[in-house]
Amino acid sequence: HLHDWHISEAGYAEALGRMVAAHRGLPLASLWGDGTSSSSDGQLFHAGGRGAAISDINARNGSEPGVSFYTHISDQYDPFSTRVIAATAGEAPYVLDGLLYHANGLSIEEHYTDTGGASDHVFGLMPFFGYRIAPRIRDLK
């Protein structure tokens, strides 16, 4: 019952925002950066066994069931947004999600992502929201 009454996505976002604000207030945080750039990436955690969505295939992870935690981190090493997504889902739709919907005072200007977070849609939408995207695209000659 305690979990149902007190732990929610909104509560987690508010607590994370307070922790980021407290961390940014420390003098040491400004040595790493000014809080205007960030990066995001996903971490895959395999669940094992056979999942209900075994027919869903991700080009990078295959069809093994699991979840990915897609995390945004500022240049001051603050993880300001984390989303749990399906292992077979692409990462690109969640790039803007983390930048637009975080509950702290960061004013991100430039965002770095890997190949999984780069898509035509992300390139097209980032300037509309005032962000510069700096992707690290694999095998770009």
N, CA, C and O atoms as CSV, one atom per row, in Angstrom:
chain,resi,resn,atom,element,x,y,z
A,1,HIS,N,N,0.810,-1.201,0.000
A,1,HIS,CA,C,0.000,0.000,0.000
A,1,HIS,C,C,0.851,1.263,0.000
A,1,HIS,O,O,0.490,2.271,-0.607
A,2,LEU,N,N,1.981,1.193,0.686
A,2,LEU,CA,C,2.861,2.361,0.745
A,2,LEU,C,C,3.309,2.772,-0.649
A,2,LEU,O,O,3.331,3.960,-0.972
A,3,HIS,N,N,3.668,1.790,-1.481
A,3,HIS,CA,C,4.086,2.069,-2.852
A,3,HIS,C,C,2.957,2.730,-3.633
A,3,HIS,O,O,3.189,3.717,-4.331
A,4,ASP,N,N,1.753,2.210,-3.527
A,4,ASP,CA,C,0.616,2.749,-4.275
A,4,ASP,C,C,0.258,4.163,-3.835
A,4,ASP,O,O,-0.178,4.967,-4.659
A,5,TRP,N,N,0.432,4.481,-2.568
A,5,TRP,CA,C,0.030,5.784,-2.065
A,5,TRP,C,C,1.077,6.866,-2.301
A,5,TRP,O,O,0.722,8.022,-2.531
A,6,HIS,N,N,2.363,6.511,-2.247
A,6,HIS,CA,C,3.398,7.544,-2.183
A,6,HIS,C,C,4.400,7.545,-3.327
A,6,HIS,O,O,5.065,8.557,-3.545
A,7,ILE,N,N,4.530,6.463,-4.055
A,7,ILE,CA,C,5.532,6.410,-5.117
A,7,ILE,C,C,4.823,6.527,-6.458
A,7,ILE,O,O,4.011,5.679,-6.829
A,8,SER,N,N,5.153,7.609,-7.183
A,8,SER,CA,C,4.549,7.836,-8.482
A,8,SER,C,C,5.588,8.449,-9.402
A,8,SER,O,O,6.644,8.891,-8.949
A,9,GLU,N,N,5.294,8.475,-10.681
A,9,GLU,CA,C,6.222,9.069,-11.643
A,9,GLU,C,C,6.384,10.566,-11.378
A,9,GLU,O,O,7.487,11.099,-11.501
A,10,ALA,N,N,5.298,11.246,-11.017
A,10,ALA,CA,C,5.373,12.679,-10.719
A,10,ALA,C,C,6.202,12.938,-9.458
A,10,ALA,O,O,6.988,13.885,-9.408
A,11,GLY,N,N,6.021,12.094,-8.447
A,11,GLY,CA,C,6.801,12.240,-7.223
A,11,GLY,C,C,8.279,11.976,-7.456
A,11,GLY,O,O,9.135,12.672,-6.910
A,12,TYR,N,N,8.574,10.968,-8.271
A,12,TYR,CA,C,9.963,10.668,-8.603
A,12,TYR,C,C,10.588,11.841,-9.358
A,12,TYR,O,O,11.726,12.215,-9.074
A,13,ALA,N,N,9.866,12.425,-10.313
A,13,ALA,CA,C,10.390,13.559,-11.079
A,13,ALA,C,C,10.641,14.762,-10.175
A,13,ALA,O,O,11.638,15.465,-10.342
A,14,GLU,N,N,9.748,15.003,-9.223
A,14,GLU,CA,C,9.941,16.128,-8.302
A,14,GLU,C,C,11.153,15.894,-7.397
A,14,GLU,O,O,11.947,16.808,-7.177
A,15,ALA,N,N,11.295,14.689,-6.880
A,15,ALA,CA,C,12.449,14.379,-6.023
A,15,ALA,C,C,13.749,14.485,-6.809
A,15,ALA,O,O,14.739,15.007,-6.296
A,16,LEU,N,N,13.760,13.999,-8.041
A,16,LEU,CA,C,14.962,14.103,-8.872
A,16,LEU,C,C,15.290,15.559,-9.159
A,16,LEU,O,O,16.459,15.944,-9.150
A,17,GLY,N,N,14.266,16.376,-9.414
A,17,GLY,CA,C,14.484,17.802,-9.641
A,17,GLY,C,C,15.094,18.493,-8.435
A,17,GLY,O,O,15.962,19.352,-8.587
A,18,ARG,N,N,14.653,18.133,-7.245
A,18,ARG,CA,C,15.213,18.718,-6.028
A,18,ARG,C,C,16.668,18.297,-5.828
A,18,ARG,O,O,17.501,19.100,-5.407
A,19,MET,N,N,16.965,17.043,-6.130
A,19,MET,CA,C,18.356,16.572,-5.997
A,19,MET,C,C,19.273,17.274,-6.995
A,19,MET,O,O,20.396,17.642,-6.649
A,20,VAL,N,N,18.807,17.462,-8.227
A,20,VAL,CA,C,19.607,18.166,-9.235
A,20,VAL,C,C,19.836,19.614,-8.806
A,20,VAL,O,O,20.940,20.137,-8.959
A,21,ALA,N,N,18.808,20.261,-8.273
A,21,ALA,CA,C,18.953,21.651,-7.819
A,21,ALA,C,C,19.952,21.748,-6.669
A,21,ALA,O,O,20.761,22.675,-6.626
A,22,ALA,N,N,19.900,20.803,-5.743
A,22,ALA,CA,C,20.855,20.812,-4.629
A,22,ALA,C,C,22.275,20.574,-5.125
A,22,ALA,O,O,23.216,21.212,-4.651
A,23,HIS,N,N,22.433,19.661,-6.075
A,23,HIS,CA,C,23.754,19.371,-6.629
A,23,HIS,C,C,24.309,20.571,-7.377
A,23,HIS,O,O,25.496,20.876,-7.263
A,24,ARG,N,N,23.466,21.255,-8.140
A,24,ARG,CA,C,23.915,22.442,-8.900
A,24,ARG,C,C,24.347,23.571,-7.981
A,24,ARG,O,O,25.145,24.418,-8.381
A,25,GLY,N,N,23.836,23.600,-6.756
A,25,GLY,CA,C,24.208,24.628,-5.795
A,25,GLY,C,C,25.590,24.434,-5.190
A,25,GLY,O,O,26.131,25.349,-4.569
A,26,LEU,N,N,26.158,23.257,-5.365
A,26,LEU,CA,C,27.498,22.993,-4.822
A,26,LEU,C,C,28.565,23.618,-5.713
A,26,LEU,O,O,28.436,23.572,-6.936
A,27,PRO,N,N,29.611,24.199,-5.140
A,27,PRO,CA,C,30.666,24.820,-5.955
A,27,PRO,C,C,31.383,23.827,-6.875
A,27,PRO,O,O,31.849,24.201,-7.951
A,28,LEU,N,N,31.468,22.580,-6.456
A,28,LEU,CA,C,32.168,21.576,-7.250
A,28,LEU,C,C,31.477,21.312,-8.591
A,28,LEU,O,O,32.148,21.005,-9.576
A,29,ALA,N,N,30.157,21.425,-8.642
A,29,ALA,CA,C,29.411,21.143,-9.872
A,29,ALA,C,C,29.802,22.087,-10.996
A,29,ALA,O,O,29.811,21.686,-12.160
A,30,SER,N,N,30.125,23.331,-10.672
A,30,SER,CA,C,30.478,24.297,-11.720
A,30,SER,C,C,31.852,24.024,-12.328
A,30,SER,O,O,32.172,24.571,-13.383
A,31,LEU,N,N,32.663,23.197,-11.690
A,31,LEU,CA,C,33.959,22.835,-12.269
A,31,LEU,C,C,33.814,21.924,-13.472
A,31,LEU,O,O,34.678,21.915,-14.349
A,32,TRP,N,N,32.735,21.158,-13.527
A,32,TRP,CA,C,32.536,20.213,-14.628
A,32,TRP,C,C,31.872,20.868,-15.830
A,32,TRP,O,O,32.138,20.477,-16.966
A,33,GLY,N,N,31.022,21.845,-15.605
A,33,GLY,CA,C,30.317,22.501,-16.699
A,33,GLY,C,C,29.359,23.536,-16.154
A,33,GLY,O,O,29.228,23.708,-14.942
A,34,ASP,N,N,28.690,24.224,-17.066
A,34,ASP,CA,C,27.759,25.267,-16.647
A,34,ASP,C,C,26.294,24.832,-16.723
A,34,ASP,O,O,25.401,25.643,-16.476
A,35,GLY,N,N,26.036,23.576,-17.057
A,35,GLY,CA,C,24.673,23.063,-17.101
A,35,GLY,C,C,23.925,23.377,-18.372
A,35,GLY,O,O,22.697,23.299,-18.393
A,36,THR,N,N,24.637,23.736,-19.452
A,36,THR,CA,C,23.959,24.070,-20.706
A,36,THR,C,C,24.081,22.978,-21.765
A,36,THR,O,O,23.481,23.093,-22.834
A,37,SER,N,N,24.834,21.940,-21.496
A,37,SER,CA,C,24.897,20.838,-22.458
A,37,SER,C,C,24.564,19.536,-21.747
A,37,SER,O,O,24.719,19.413,-20.532
A,38,SER,N,N,24.105,18.575,-22.524
A,38,SER,CA,C,23.703,17.291,-21.953
A,38,SER,C,C,23.881,16.194,-22.993
A,38,SER,O,O,24.143,16.458,-24.166
A,39,SER,N,N,23.733,14.975,-22.536
A,39,SER,CA,C,23.763,13.831,-23.447
A,39,SER,C,C,22.745,12.810,-22.953
A,39,SER,O,O,22.306,12.858,-21.803
A,40,SER,N,N,22.378,11.891,-23.833
A,40,SER,CA,C,21.435,10.855,-23.442
A,40,SER,C,C,21.799,9.549,-24.119
A,40,SER,O,O,22.356,9.528,-25.217
A,41,ASP,N,N,21.474,8.474,-23.447
A,41,ASP,CA,C,21.731,7.141,-23.988
A,41,ASP,C,C,20.878,6.143,-23.211
A,41,ASP,O,O,20.413,6.427,-22.107
A,42,GLY,N,N,20.686,4.984,-23.801
A,42,GLY,CA,C,19.902,3.938,-23.170
A,42,GLY,C,C,20.775,2.802,-22.686
A,42,GLY,O,O,21.801,2.491,-23.292
A,43,GLN,N,N,20.364,2.183,-21.589
A,43,GLN,CA,C,21.020,0.992,-21.068
A,43,GLN,C,C,20.025,-0.151,-21.126
A,43,GLN,O,O,18.916,-0.046,-20.602
A,44,LEU,N,N,20.423,-1.244,-21.763
A,44,LEU,CA,C,19.543,-2.400,-21.916
A,44,LEU,C,C,19.746,-3.360,-20.756
A,44,LEU,O,O,20.880,-3.669,-20.388
A,45,PHE,N,N,18.649,-3.831,-20.182
A,45,PHE,CA,C,18.671,-4.845,-19.146
A,45,PHE,C,C,17.819,-6.011,-19.628
A,45,PHE,O,O,16.606,-5.876,-19.783
A,46,HIS,N,N,18.449,-7.149,-19.864
A,46,HIS,CA,C,17.744,-8.328,-20.357
A,46,HIS,C,C,16.902,-8.934,-19.248
A,46,HIS,O,O,17.324,-9.000,-18.094
A,47,ALA,N,N,15.719,-9.371,-19.611
A,47,ALA,CA,C,14.810,-9.974,-18.646
A,47,ALA,C,C,14.914,-11.489,-18.633
A,47,ALA,O,O,14.535,-12.126,-17.650
A,48,GLY,N,N,15.421,-12.073,-19.707
A,48,GLY,CA,C,15.528,-13.524,-19.785
A,48,GLY,C,C,14.202,-14.163,-20.130
A,48,GLY,O,O,13.150,-13.536,-20.009
A,49,GLY,N,N,14.250,-15.397,-20.556
A,49,GLY,CA,C,13.025,-16.110,-20.897
A,49,GLY,C,C,12.432,-15.636,-22.204
A,49,GLY,O,O,13.092,-14.980,-23.009
A,50,ARG,N,N,11.165,-15.983,-22.398
A,50,ARG,CA,C,10.455,-15.588,-23.607
A,50,ARG,C,C,9.394,-14.576,-23.231
A,50,ARG,O,O,8.574,-14.822,-22.347
A,51,GLY,N,N,9.412,-13.441,-23.902
A,51,GLY,CA,C,8.454,-12.385,-23.613
A,51,GLY,C,C,7.240,-12.452,-24.518
A,51,GLY,O,O,7.231,-13.181,-25.510
A,52,ALA,N,N,6.224,-11.691,-24.173
A,52,ALA,CA,C,5.004,-11.646,-24.976
A,52,ALA,C,C,5.264,-10.993,-26.323
A,52,ALA,O,O,4.593,-11.307,-27.306
A,53,ALA,N,N,6.238,-10.082,-26.376
A,53,ALA,CA,C,6.538,-9.363,-27.616
A,53,ALA,C,C,7.769,-9.964,-28.296
A,53,ALA,O,O,8.596,-9.226,-28.831
A,54,ILE,N,N,7.900,-11.277,-28.283
A,54,ILE,CA,C,9.088,-11.928,-28.842
A,54,ILE,C,C,9.190,-11.703,-30.344
A,54,ILE,O,O,10.274,-11.820,-30.914
A,55,SER,N,N,8.061,-11.379,-30.998
A,55,SER,CA,C,8.118,-11.135,-32.440
A,55,SER,C,C,8.611,-9.728,-32.761
A,55,SER,O,O,8.957,-9.451,-33.909
A,56,ASP,N,N,8.652,-8.830,-31.772
A,56,ASP,CA,C,9.200,-7.491,-31.984
A,56,ASP,C,C,10.720,-7.585,-32.023
A,56,ASP,O,O,11.341,-8.174,-31.138
A,57,ILE,N,N,11.301,-7.006,-33.045
A,57,ILE,CA,C,12.752,-7.109,-33.214
A,57,ILE,C,C,13.340,-5.712,-33.293
A,57,ILE,O,O,12.849,-4.859,-34.031
A,58,ASN,N,N,14.380,-5.492,-32.535
A,58,ASN,CA,C,15.152,-4.262,-32.576
A,58,ASN,C,C,16.446,-4.571,-33.302
A,58,ASN,O,O,17.096,-5.573,-33.006
A,59,ALA,N,N,16.832,-3.728,-34.248
A,59,ALA,CA,C,18.025,-4.003,-35.055
A,59,ALA,C,C,19.277,-4.128,-34.202
A,59,ALA,O,O,20.200,-4.860,-34.562
A,60,ARG,N,N,19.320,-3.439,-33.103
A,60,ARG,CA,C,20.523,-3.460,-32.265
A,60,ARG,C,C,20.470,-4.562,-31.215
A,60,ARG,O,O,21.475,-5.228,-30.966
A,61,ASN,N,N,19.297,-4.761,-30.592
A,61,ASN,CA,C,19.196,-5.664,-29.450
A,61,ASN,C,C,18.566,-7.013,-29.764
A,61,ASN,O,O,18.557,-7.898,-28.908
A,62,GLY,N,N,18.042,-7.190,-30.967
A,62,GLY,CA,C,17.412,-8.457,-31.312
A,62,GLY,C,C,16.022,-8.560,-30.728
A,62,GLY,O,O,15.340,-7.551,-30.549
A,63,SER,N,N,15.597,-9.783,-30.427
A,63,SER,CA,C,14.235,-9.983,-29.940
A,63,SER,C,C,14.191,-10.483,-28.499
A,63,SER,O,O,13.123,-10.865,-28.021
A,64,GLU,N,N,15.307,-10.491,-27.805
A,64,GLU,CA,C,15.313,-10.954,-26.423
A,64,GLU,C,C,14.556,-9.962,-25.543
A,64,GLU,O,O,14.781,-8.757,-25.653
A,65,PRO,N,N,13.657,-10.443,-24.666
A,65,PRO,CA,C,12.872,-9.539,-23.844
A,65,PRO,C,C,13.733,-8.785,-22.830
A,65,PRO,O,O,14.745,-9.292,-22.345
A,66,GLY,N,N,13.309,-7.581,-22.531
A,66,GLY,CA,C,14.006,-6.752,-21.563
A,66,GLY,C,C,13.474,-5.338,-21.602
A,66,GLY,O,O,12.493,-5.055,-22.289
A,67,VAL,N,N,14.117,-4.451,-20.868
A,67,VAL,CA,C,13.757,-3.039,-20.860
A,67,VAL,C,C,15.015,-2.208,-20.997
A,67,VAL,O,O,16.116,-2.661,-20.687
A,68,SER,N,N,14.833,-0.977,-21.470
A,68,SER,CA,C,15.931,-0.017,-21.540
A,68,SER,C,C,15.602,1.153,-20.633
A,68,SER,O,O,14.455,1.593,-20.555
A,69,PHE,N,N,16.609,1.644,-19.957
A,69,PHE,CA,C,16.490,2.871,-19.184
A,69,PHE,C,C,17.160,3.965,-19.999
A,69,PHE,O,O,18.377,3.941,-20.184
A,70,TYR,N,N,16.377,4.928,-20.490
A,70,TYR,CA,C,16.905,6.009,-21.311
A,70,TYR,C,C,17.123,7.216,-20.409
A,70,TYR,O,O,16.165,7.781,-19.881
A,71,THR,N,N,18.382,7.612,-20.231
A,71,THR,CA,C,18.761,8.619,-19.251
A,71,THR,C,C,19.409,9.827,-19.915
A,71,THR,O,O,20.236,9.682,-20.815
A,72,HIS,N,N,19.030,11.016,-19.465
A,72,HIS,CA,C,19.636,12.278,-19.875
A,72,HIS,C,C,20.544,12.752,-18.735
A,72,HIS,O,O,20.133,12.761,-17.575
A,73,ILE,N,N,21.760,13.141,-19.064
A,73,ILE,CA,C,22.729,13.594,-18.064
A,73,ILE,C,C,23.293,14.939,-18.494
A,73,ILE,O,O,23.686,15.106,-19.649
A,74,SER,N,N,23.337,15.901,-17.572
A,74,SER,CA,C,23.883,17.218,-17.890
A,74,SER,C,C,25.408,17.189,-17.825
A,74,SER,O,O,25.999,16.206,-17.377
A,75,ASP,N,N,26.039,18.274,-18.276
A,75,ASP,CA,C,27.497,18.341,-18.228
A,75,ASP,C,C,28.025,18.514,-16.799
A,75,ASP,O,O,29.236,18.503,-16.580
A,76,GLN,N,N,27.131,18.671,-15.843
A,76,GLN,CA,C,27.507,18.687,-14.435
A,76,GLN,C,C,27.269,17.324,-13.780
A,76,GLN,O,O,27.282,17.206,-12.555
A,77,TYR,N,N,27.055,16.304,-14.604
A,77,TYR,CA,C,26.839,14.922,-14.168
A,77,TYR,C,C,25.573,14.754,-13.338
A,77,TYR,O,O,25.545,13.971,-12.388
A,78,ASP,N,N,24.529,15.492,-13.700
A,78,ASP,CA,C,23.221,15.337,-13.081
A,78,ASP,C,C,22.336,14.507,-13.991
A,78,ASP,O,O,22.059,14.936,-15.111
A,79,PRO,N,N,21.879,13.334,-13.561
A,79,PRO,CA,C,20.907,12.587,-14.376
A,79,PRO,C,C,19.518,13.197,-14.191
A,79,PRO,O,O,18.810,12.860,-13.242
A,80,PHE,N,N,19.132,14.095,-15.101
A,80,PHE,CA,C,17.923,14.881,-14.885
A,80,PHE,C,C,16.660,14.275,-15.457
A,80,PHE,O,O,15.573,14.797,-15.210
A,81,SER,N,N,16.759,13.193,-16.212
A,81,SER,CA,C,15.564,12.538,-16.730
A,81,SER,C,C,15.875,11.075,-17.019
A,81,SER,O,O,16.900,10.762,-17.625
A,82,THR,N,N,14.994,10.186,-16.588
A,82,THR,CA,C,15.136,8.758,-16.864
A,82,THR,C,C,13.775,8.206,-17.236
A,82,THR,O,O,12.791,8.445,-16.537
A,83,ARG,N,N,13.716,7.470,-18.335
A,83,ARG,CA,C,12.478,6.841,-18.793
A,83,ARG,C,C,12.729,5.360,-18.999
A,83,ARG,O,O,13.787,4.975,-19.498
A,84,VAL,N,N,11.788,4.539,-18.628
A,84,VAL,CA,C,11.844,3.104,-18.895
A,84,VAL,C,C,11.107,2.871,-20.203
A,84,VAL,O,O,9.934,3.219,-20.335
A,85,ILE,N,N,11.807,2.275,-21.179
A,85,ILE,CA,C,11.202,2.012,-22.483
A,85,ILE,C,C,11.398,0.542,-22.829
A,85,ILE,O,O,12.250,-0.134,-22.254
A,86,ALA,N,N,10.612,0.063,-23.760
A,86,ALA,CA,C,10.747,-1.323,-24.205
A,86,ALA,C,C,12.092,-1.511,-24.893
A,86,ALA,O,O,12.597,-0.600,-25.550
A,87,ALA,N,N,12.660,-2.686,-24.740
A,87,ALA,CA,C,13.965,-2.962,-25.340
A,87,ALA,C,C,13.906,-2.909,-26.859
A,87,ALA,O,O,14.919,-2.644,-27.507
A,88,THR,N,N,12.741,-3.155,-27.432
A,88,THR,CA,C,12.610,-3.152,-28.889
A,88,THR,C,C,12.263,-1.780,-29.443
A,88,THR,O,O,12.198,-1.607,-30.660
A,89,ALA,N,N,12.040,-0.803,-28.573
A,89,ALA,CA,C,11.678,0.548,-29.025
A,89,ALA,C,C,12.930,1.322,-29.429
A,89,ALA,O,O,14.014,1.094,-28.893
A,90,GLY,N,N,12.768,2.219,-30.361
A,90,GLY,CA,C,13.864,3.097,-30.740
A,90,GLY,C,C,14.057,4.193,-29.702
A,90,GLY,O,O,13.122,4.541,-28.982
A,91,GLU,N,N,15.268,4.738,-29.624
A,91,GLU,CA,C,15.573,5.750,-28.615
A,91,GLU,C,C,15.232,7.170,-29.069
A,91,GLU,O,O,15.015,8.044,-28.230
A,92,ALA,N,N,15.181,7.413,-30.366
A,92,ALA,CA,C,15.023,8.774,-30.893
A,92,ALA,C,C,13.788,9.509,-30.373
A,92,ALA,O,O,13.901,10.698,-30.075
A,93,PRO,N,N,12.612,8.880,-30.243
A,93,PRO,CA,C,11.448,9.634,-29.755
A,93,PRO,C,C,11.595,10.149,-28.328
A,93,PRO,O,O,10.876,11.064,-27.927
A,94,TYR,N,N,12.507,9.580,-27.564
A,94,TYR,CA,C,12.643,9.944,-26.163
A,94,TYR,C,C,13.688,11.036,-25.927
A,94,TYR,O,O,13.856,11.491,-24.796
A,95,VAL,N,N,14.393,11.460,-26.978
A,95,VAL,CA,C,15.399,12.513,-26.837
A,95,VAL,C,C,14.735,13.821,-26.416
A,95,VAL,O,O,15.117,14.416,-25.408
A,96,LEU,N,N,13.754,14.266,-27.177
A,96,LEU,CA,C,13.052,15.505,-26.847
A,96,LEU,C,C,12.207,15.373,-25.589
A,96,LEU,O,O,12.034,16.345,-24.854
A,97,ASP,N,N,11.691,14.203,-25.341
A,97,ASP,CA,C,10.864,13.967,-24.167
A,97,ASP,C,C,11.627,14.331,-22.894
A,97,ASP,O,O,11.097,15.035,-22.034
A,98,GLY,N,N,12.847,13.864,-22.773
A,98,GLY,CA,C,13.649,14.162,-21.587
A,98,GLY,C,C,14.078,15.604,-21.498
A,98,GLY,O,O,14.204,16.148,-20.401
A,99,LEU,N,N,14.308,16.241,-22.651
A,99,LEU,CA,C,14.723,17.642,-22.645
A,99,LEU,C,C,13.582,18.590,-22.301
A,99,LEU,O,O,13.793,19.618,-21.658
A,100,LEU,N,N,12.381,18.245,-22.730
A,100,LEU,CA,C,11.239,19.130,-22.519
A,100,LEU,C,C,10.539,18.918,-21.188
A,100,LEU,O,O,9.985,19.863,-20.627
A,101,TYR,N,N,10.552,17.699,-20.673
A,101,TYR,CA,C,9.761,17.381,-19.488
A,101,TYR,C,C,10.626,16.958,-18.323
A,101,TYR,O,O,10.519,15.825,-17.853
A,102,HIS,N,N,11.475,17.841,-17.853
A,102,HIS,CA,C,12.227,17.576,-16.630
A,102,HIS,C,C,11.862,18.644,-15.610
A,102,HIS,O,O,11.550,19.777,-15.975
A,103,ALA,N,N,11.900,18.286,-14.346
A,103,ALA,CA,C,11.416,19.175,-13.287
A,103,ALA,C,C,12.579,19.807,-12.532
A,103,ALA,O,O,12.706,19.619,-11.322
A,104,ASN,N,N,13.432,20.557,-13.235
A,104,ASN,CA,C,14.534,21.247,-12.566
A,104,ASN,C,C,14.881,22.506,-13.343
A,104,ASN,O,O,14.266,22.791,-14.370
A,105,GLY,N,N,15.849,23.252,-12.866
A,105,GLY,CA,C,16.168,24.535,-13.458
A,105,GLY,C,C,17.244,24.517,-14.525
A,105,GLY,O,O,17.801,25.569,-14.837
A,106,LEU,N,N,17.553,23.383,-15.085
A,106,LEU,CA,C,18.572,23.316,-16.134
A,106,LEU,C,C,18.082,24.016,-17.399
A,106,LEU,O,O,16.919,23.879,-17.779
A,107,SER,N,N,18.954,24.749,-18.033
A,107,SER,CA,C,18.618,25.374,-19.320
A,107,SER,C,C,19.575,24.824,-20.373
A,107,SER,O,O,20.593,25.438,-20.693
A,108,ILE,N,N,19.234,23.683,-20.891
A,108,ILE,CA,C,20.064,22.972,-21.853
A,108,ILE,C,C,20.018,23.697,-23.197
A,108,ILE,O,O,18.945,24.086,-23.659
A,109,GLU,N,N,21.182,23.879,-23.822
A,109,GLU,CA,C,21.271,24.492,-25.141
A,109,GLU,C,C,21.740,23.497,-26.199
A,109,GLU,O,O,21.280,23.544,-27.340
A,110,GLU,N,N,22.650,22.600,-25.830
A,110,GLU,CA,C,23.204,21.642,-26.783
A,110,GLU,C,C,23.087,20.240,-26.207
A,110,GLU,O,O,23.362,20.008,-25.030
A,111,HIS,N,N,22.671,19.305,-27.069
A,111,HIS,CA,C,22.450,17.936,-26.610
A,111,HIS,C,C,23.201,16.953,-27.506
A,111,HIS,O,O,23.148,17.039,-28.733
A,112,TYR,N,N,23.895,16.029,-26.870
A,112,TYR,CA,C,24.659,14.992,-27.567
A,112,TYR,C,C,23.914,13.673,-27.462
A,112,TYR,O,O,23.336,13.351,-26.424
A,113,THR,N,N,23.936,12.920,-28.541
A,113,THR,CA,C,23.304,11.610,-28.551
A,113,THR,C,C,24.088,10.675,-29.458
A,113,THR,O,O,24.902,11.122,-30.266
A,114,ASP,N,N,23.846,9.392,-29.324
A,114,ASP,CA,C,24.520,8.436,-30.199
A,114,ASP,C,C,23.633,8.137,-31.405
A,114,ASP,O,O,22.623,8.809,-31.614
A,115,THR,N,N,24.000,7.150,-32.185
A,115,THR,CA,C,23.261,6.814,-33.401
A,115,THR,C,C,21.806,6.467,-33.104
A,115,THR,O,O,20.918,6.809,-33.885
A,116,GLY,N,N,21.551,5.792,-31.986
A,116,GLY,CA,C,20.185,5.403,-31.641
A,116,GLY,C,C,19.278,6.583,-31.351
A,116,GLY,O,O,18.066,6.483,-31.541
A,117,GLY,N,N,19.830,7.693,-30.898
A,117,GLY,CA,C,19.025,8.863,-30.575
A,117,GLY,C,C,18.913,9.866,-31.695
A,117,GLY,O,O,18.236,10.884,-31.550
A,118,ALA,N,N,19.566,9.599,-32.809
A,118,ALA,CA,C,19.535,10.531,-33.944
A,118,ALA,C,C,18.553,10.032,-34.998
A,118,ALA,O,O,18.603,8.871,-35.406
A,119,SER,N,N,17.670,10.909,-35.431
A,119,SER,CA,C,16.759,10.594,-36.522
A,119,SER,C,C,16.417,11.894,-37.243
A,119,SER,O,O,16.713,12.981,-36.747
A,120,ASP,N,N,15.800,11.779,-38.400
A,120,ASP,CA,C,15.389,12.972,-39.145
A,120,ASP,C,C,14.424,13.832,-38.329
A,120,ASP,O,O,14.487,15.060,-38.376
A,121,HIS,N,N,13.539,13.187,-37.589
A,121,HIS,CA,C,12.570,13.916,-36.785
A,121,HIS,C,C,13.255,14.720,-35.684
A,121,HIS,O,O,12.891,15.869,-35.431
A,122,VAL,N,N,14.245,14.118,-35.032
A,122,VAL,CA,C,14.971,14.819,-33.971
A,122,VAL,C,C,15.731,16.005,-34.558
A,122,VAL,O,O,15.703,17.097,-33.990
A,123,PHE,N,N,16.413,15.802,-35.695
A,123,PHE,CA,C,17.126,16.897,-36.348
A,123,PHE,C,C,16.170,18.036,-36.709
A,123,PHE,O,O,16.522,19.207,-36.563
A,124,GLY,N,N,14.981,17.708,-37.174
A,124,GLY,CA,C,14.027,18.720,-37.598
A,124,GLY,C,C,13.365,19.467,-36.452
A,124,GLY,O,O,13.074,20.657,-36.577
A,125,LEU,N,N,13.122,18.782,-35.332
A,125,LEU,CA,C,12.383,19.396,-34.233
A,125,LEU,C,C,13.248,20.141,-33.228
A,125,LEU,O,O,12.762,21.067,-32.579
A,126,MET,N,N,14.509,19.770,-33.080
A,126,MET,CA,C,15.358,20.390,-32.053
A,126,MET,C,C,15.448,21.912,-32.180
A,126,MET,O,O,15.333,22.593,-31.161
A,127,PRO,N,N,15.648,22.486,-33.376
A,127,PRO,CA,C,15.731,23.946,-33.456
A,127,PRO,C,C,14.435,24.667,-33.062
A,127,PRO,O,O,14.482,25.798,-32.580
A,128,PHE,N,N,13.289,24.024,-33.263
A,128,PHE,CA,C,12.021,24.637,-32.888
A,128,PHE,C,C,11.923,24.853,-31.376
A,128,PHE,O,O,11.225,25.757,-30.918
A,129,PHE,N,N,12.616,24.030,-30.617
A,129,PHE,CA,C,12.592,24.141,-29.161
A,129,PHE,C,C,13.836,24.822,-28.606
A,129,PHE,O,O,14.002,24.908,-27.389
A,130,GLY,N,N,14.708,25.305,-29.478
A,130,GLY,CA,C,15.879,26.051,-29.040
A,130,GLY,C,C,17.082,25.212,-28.668
A,130,GLY,O,O,17.953,25.675,-27.932
A,131,TYR,N,N,17.148,23.987,-29.162
A,131,TYR,CA,C,18.276,23.097,-28.858
A,131,TYR,C,C,19.151,22.892,-30.086
A,131,TYR,O,O,18.667,22.909,-31.218
A,132,ARG,N,N,20.431,22.700,-29.851
A,132,ARG,CA,C,21.351,22.245,-30.896
A,132,ARG,C,C,21.620,20.774,-30.641
A,132,ARG,O,O,21.848,20.371,-29.501
A,133,ILE,N,N,21.596,19.975,-31.686
A,133,ILE,CA,C,21.877,18.551,-31.535
A,133,ILE,C,C,23.264,18.267,-32.081
A,133,ILE,O,O,23.653,18.785,-33.128
A,134,ALA,N,N,24.002,17.441,-31.361
A,134,ALA,CA,C,25.350,17.072,-31.761
A,134,ALA,C,C,25.452,15.542,-31.680
A,134,ALA,O,O,25.942,15.004,-30.687
A,135,PRO,N,N,24.994,14.853,-32.716
A,135,PRO,CA,C,24.993,13.389,-32.662
A,135,PRO,C,C,26.373,12.793,-32.912
A,135,PRO,O,O,27.195,13.362,-33.629
A,136,ARG,N,N,26.600,11.667,-32.320
A,136,ARG,CA,C,27.791,10.861,-32.598
A,136,ARG,C,C,27.310,9.671,-33.424
A,136,ARG,O,O,26.904,8.646,-32.877
A,137,ILE,N,N,27.359,9.820,-34.739
A,137,ILE,CA,C,26.796,8.809,-35.637
A,137,ILE,C,C,27.874,7.787,-35.972
A,137,ILE,O,O,28.948,8.131,-36.466
A,138,ARG,N,N,27.565,6.527,-35.695
A,138,ARG,CA,C,28.482,5.429,-35.929
A,138,ARG,C,C,28.712,5.211,-37.425
A,138,ARG,O,O,27.787,5.338,-38.227
A,139,ASP,N,N,29.933,4.888,-37.786
A,139,ASP,CA,C,30.329,4.558,-39.152
A,139,ASP,C,C,30.071,5.693,-40.151
A,139,ASP,O,O,29.839,5.433,-41.332
A,140,LEU,N,N,30.111,6.926,-39.696
A,140,LEU,CA,C,29.948,8.055,-40.596
A,140,LEU,C,C,31.302,8.350,-41.234
A,140,LEU,O,O,32.248,8.721,-40.540
A,141,LYS,N,N,31.394,8.192,-42.515
A,141,LYS,CA,C,32.668,8.377,-43.220
A,141,LYS,C,C,32.828,9.814,-43.652
A,141,LYS,O,O,33.839,10.166,-44.262
